[in-house]
Amino acid sequence: MCTVSYLPMAQGALITSNRDEKIGRSLALPPQWYEINGDKLLFPKDPDAAGTWIAMKPSGQMAVLLNGGWQKHQPVYPYRKSRGLVFLDIVSVNDMFEGFRQADLHLIEPFTILLFQDGKLEENRWDGNMKSSRFMDTTVPHIWSSVTLYSEEIIEQRRGWFSEWLELNPQPTAESIRQFHLFGGKGDEENGIRMNRNNEMLTVSVTCMEKINNKAAMHYTDLLLDAHYETQVNINTVHETFS
């Protein structure tokens, strides 16, 4: 939920997310299909709050969450509901764009949610007071970094790393973008794409969602368990493998 990239593909897209968390947080459960508000969603579950930061629908629609809105904020507890549960409420609406517009975000901590639906990519932010939405150009790559963990200077540096990687990978694949999310950052442990701050806050998983034509897949790597899980989606048929 702290670094997200978007890559346009022929007849589809790749969305990849690194989850950065405190080491004391419970390990997420591997991706499974759940029924949320009558809608079927594929996602890894946070057992602490029962929410998630990333999800895919059987149709290949994709959504991912980042902590923070436009700038770093000072938390004001208690919040009414966890962002991971709010995320599920938004994504489980038939039209996810409308799900964000209709969501009651009063007393919800700031966040950014990226929604890929019907070939459109929308960036939505909640800063604690106001919602804002904009459609992104789906023909070019994008990268986001959580404002709660990275300064604007570091965020710009990370954009530079992404641009350099794109020059070397003009025809990226799900595996090559996963490698960037694992090793990008020129050895900067604190601010690299896969980060580690004194083994207290670190990247715990990498999730890549792939939607190409009528096929989709979620590739999930639990870095703490050194385990990889893959769920392939072909229309409404689900096939899961793990190693």
C-alpha positions as CSV (number, residue, x, y, z in Angstrom):
1,M,0.0,0.0,0.0
2,C,3.0,2.2,-0.1
3,T,4.4,2.0,-3.7
4,V,2.3,1.4,-6.7
5,S,3.1,1.3,-10.4
6,Y,0.9,1.3,-13.4
7,L,2.0,0.0,-16.8
8,P,-0.1,0.0,-20.0
9,M,-0.1,-3.2,-22.0
10,A,-1.5,-4.2,-25.3
11,Q,-5.2,-4.7,-24.5
12,G,-4.7,-4.3,-20.8
13,A,-2.5,-3.1,-17.9
14,L,-0.3,-4.2,-15.0
15,I,-0.7,-2.7,-11.5
16,T,1.9,-3.6,-8.9
17,S,2.0,-2.7,-5.2
18,N,4.5,-3.0,-2.4
19,R,3.1,-3.2,1.1
20,D,5.3,-1.5,3.6
21,E,4.4,-2.3,7.3
22,K,5.7,-2.3,10.8
23,I,7.3,-5.7,11.6
24,G,5.0,-6.3,14.5
25,R,1.9,-6.4,12.3
26,S,0.3,-9.8,11.7
27,L,1.2,-11.5,8.4
28,A,-1.4,-11.1,5.7
29,L,-3.4,-14.1,4.5
30,P,-2.6,-15.1,0.9
31,P,-5.1,-14.0,-1.8
32,Q,-8.5,-15.7,-1.8
33,W,-11.9,-15.0,-3.3
34,Y,-14.3,-13.4,-0.8
35,E,-17.9,-12.2,-1.1
36,I,-18.1,-8.6,0.0
37,N,-21.4,-6.8,-0.1
38,G,-22.6,-9.3,-2.6
39,D,-19.6,-8.8,-4.9
40,K,-16.8,-11.3,-5.5
41,L,-13.4,-10.0,-4.8
42,L,-9.9,-11.5,-4.9
43,F,-7.5,-10.1,-2.3
44,P,-4.9,-10.8,0.4
45,K,-6.5,-10.2,3.8
46,D,-5.1,-8.2,6.8
47,P,-6.1,-10.4,9.7
48,D,-5.8,-7.5,12.2
49,A,-8.6,-5.5,10.7
50,A,-10.1,-7.9,8.1
51,G,-9.5,-5.4,5.3
52,T,-7.0,-5.2,2.4
53,W,-5.0,-2.8,0.3
54,I,-5.4,-4.4,-3.1
55,A,-8.2,-6.3,-4.9
56,M,-9.3,-7.7,-8.3
57,K,-12.7,-8.6,-9.6
58,P,-13.6,-11.6,-11.8
59,S,-14.0,-9.2,-14.7
60,G,-10.4,-8.0,-14.3
61,Q,-11.2,-4.7,-12.7
62,M,-8.4,-3.7,-10.3
63,A,-8.0,-1.4,-7.3
64,V,-5.2,-0.5,-4.9
65,L,-4.8,1.6,-1.8
66,L,-2.0,3.9,-0.5
67,N,-1.9,5.5,2.9
68,G,-2.2,9.3,2.9
69,G,-3.8,11.9,0.6
70,W,-1.8,14.8,-0.8
71,Q,0.6,15.3,2.0
72,K,1.8,13.7,5.3
73,H,-0.8,14.1,8.0
74,Q,-0.9,13.8,11.8
75,P,-3.3,10.9,12.7
76,V,-6.2,12.0,14.8
77,Y,-7.5,8.9,16.6
78,P,-10.0,7.3,16.9
79,Y,-11.0,6.8,13.3
80,R,-14.5,5.5,12.6
81,K,-13.3,2.6,10.4
82,S,-10.1,1.2,9.0
83,R,-9.0,2.3,5.5
84,G,-8.8,-1.3,4.5
85,L,-12.5,-1.9,5.2
86,V,-13.4,1.4,3.5
87,F,-11.5,0.2,0.5
88,L,-13.5,-3.0,0.3
89,D,-16.8,-0.9,0.6
90,I,-15.7,1.2,-2.4
91,V,-14.4,-1.7,-4.5
92,S,-17.4,-3.9,-3.9
93,V,-19.7,-1.4,-5.6
94,N,-20.6,-2.4,-9.2
95,D,-19.2,1.0,-10.5
96,M,-16.0,1.5,-8.4
97,F,-15.7,5.2,-9.5
98,E,-19.2,5.8,-8.1
99,G,-18.2,3.8,-5.0
100,F,-15.6,6.4,-4.1
101,R,-17.9,9.3,-4.9
102,Q,-20.7,7.9,-2.7
103,A,-18.5,6.7,0.2
104,D,-19.0,8.3,3.6
105,L,-15.4,9.2,4.6
106,H,-16.3,11.2,7.7
107,L,-13.7,10.4,10.4
108,I,-11.7,8.2,8.0
109,E,-7.9,8.6,7.9
110,P,-6.5,10.1,4.6
111,F,-5.8,7.7,1.7
112,T,-5.3,7.4,-2.0
113,I,-7.2,4.8,-4.0
114,L,-6.4,3.9,-7.7
115,L,-9.2,2.3,-9.7
116,F,-8.8,0.5,-13.1
117,Q,-12.2,-0.1,-14.6
118,D,-13.4,-0.5,-18.2
119,G,-10.0,0.5,-19.5
120,K,-9.9,3.7,-17.4
121,L,-7.5,4.6,-14.6
122,E,-8.8,6.9,-11.9
123,E,-6.7,8.4,-9.0
124,N,-8.9,9.3,-6.0
125,R,-7.7,11.0,-2.9
126,W,-9.2,11.8,0.5
127,D,-7.3,14.3,2.6
128,G,-9.5,14.1,5.7
129,N,-11.7,16.9,4.5
130,M,-12.2,16.7,0.8
131,K,-12.4,14.2,-2.0
132,S,-10.6,14.7,-5.3
133,S,-10.6,12.5,-8.4
134,R,-8.9,12.6,-11.8
135,F,-8.6,10.2,-14.7
136,M,-5.0,9.3,-15.6
137,D,-3.6,8.8,-19.0
138,T,-3.7,5.0,-19.5
139,T,-1.3,5.1,-22.4
140,V,1.7,6.0,-20.2
141,P,3.3,4.5,-17.1
142,H,2.7,6.0,-13.6
143,I,4.2,5.5,-10.2
144,W,2.9,6.5,-6.8
145,S,4.6,6.6,-3.4
146,S,2.8,7.0,0.0
147,V,3.2,10.5,1.3
148,T,3.1,9.1,4.9
149,L,6.5,7.4,4.3
150,Y,8.3,9.4,1.7
151,S,9.1,13.2,1.3
152,E,8.3,14.9,-2.0
153,E,12.1,15.0,-2.7
154,I,12.3,11.2,-2.3
155,I,9.1,10.6,-4.2
156,E,10.6,12.6,-7.1
157,Q,13.8,10.5,-6.8
158,R,11.7,7.3,-7.0
159,R,10.0,8.6,-10.2
160,G,13.5,9.0,-11.6
161,W,14.4,5.4,-10.8
162,F,11.1,4.3,-12.5
163,S,11.9,6.3,-15.6
164,E,15.4,4.8,-15.8
165,W,14.0,1.3,-15.4
166,L,11.5,2.0,-18.2
167,E,14.3,3.0,-20.6
168,L,15.9,-0.3,-20.0
169,N,12.6,-2.3,-20.1
170,P,10.7,-0.9,-23.1
171,Q,8.5,-4.0,-23.3
172,P,7.8,-4.8,-19.6
173,T,6.2,-8.0,-18.3
174,A,4.6,-8.9,-15.0
175,E,7.9,-10.6,-14.0
176,S,10.1,-7.6,-15.0
177,I,8.0,-5.1,-13.1
178,R,8.0,-7.4,-10.1
179,Q,11.8,-7.4,-10.3
180,F,11.7,-3.6,-10.2
181,H,9.5,-3.6,-7.2
182,L,11.9,-6.0,-5.5
183,F,15.3,-4.5,-6.4
184,G,14.7,-0.9,-7.7
185,G,16.3,2.0,-5.8
186,K,20.1,1.8,-6.3
187,G,20.7,0.2,-3.0
188,D,18.9,2.8,-0.9
189,E,17.5,0.6,1.9
190,E,15.5,3.3,3.6
191,N,13.8,4.7,0.5
192,G,14.3,2.0,-2.2
193,I,11.3,0.5,-3.9
194,R,11.7,-2.4,-1.5
195,M,12.5,-0.6,1.7
196,N,13.8,-1.6,5.1
197,R,14.2,0.9,7.9
198,N,16.1,-0.9,10.7
199,N,14.0,-4.0,10.4
200,E,11.1,-2.0,12.0
201,M,9.3,-0.8,8.9
202,L,9.9,-2.7,5.7
203,T,8.3,-4.1,2.5
204,V,6.5,-7.3,3.5
205,S,4.9,-8.2,0.2
206,V,4.7,-7.5,-3.5
207,T,1.5,-7.9,-5.4
208,C,1.2,-7.7,-9.2
209,M,-2.2,-7.6,-10.9
210,E,-2.3,-8.4,-14.6
211,K,-5.3,-7.8,-17.0
212,I,-4.7,-8.7,-20.7
213,N,-7.7,-9.1,-23.0
214,N,-10.1,-11.6,-21.3
215,K,-7.5,-13.0,-18.9
216,A,-6.3,-11.7,-15.6
217,A,-4.0,-12.8,-12.8
218,M,-2.8,-11.8,-9.3
219,H,0.8,-12.6,-8.4
220,Y,1.4,-12.3,-4.7
221,T,4.8,-12.7,-3.0
222,D,5.0,-12.8,0.8
223,L,8.6,-11.6,1.4
224,L,8.6,-12.6,5.1
225,L,7.6,-16.2,4.4
226,D,9.4,-16.3,1.0
227,A,6.2,-17.7,-0.6
228,H,4.7,-16.9,-3.9
229,Y,1.0,-17.3,-4.8
230,E,-0.7,-17.0,-8.1
231,T,-4.4,-16.8,-9.0
232,Q,-5.3,-16.8,-12.7
233,V,-8.6,-15.5,-13.8
234,N,-10.3,-16.4,-17.1
235,I,-13.7,-14.8,-17.3
236,N,-15.3,-16.2,-14.1
237,T,-13.2,-19.3,-13.8
238,V,-10.6,-19.3,-11.0
239,H,-7.4,-21.4,-11.0
240,E,-4.9,-21.0,-8.0
241,T,-1.3,-22.2,-7.7
242,F,1.2,-21.5,-5.0
243,S,4.8,-22.4,-4.1
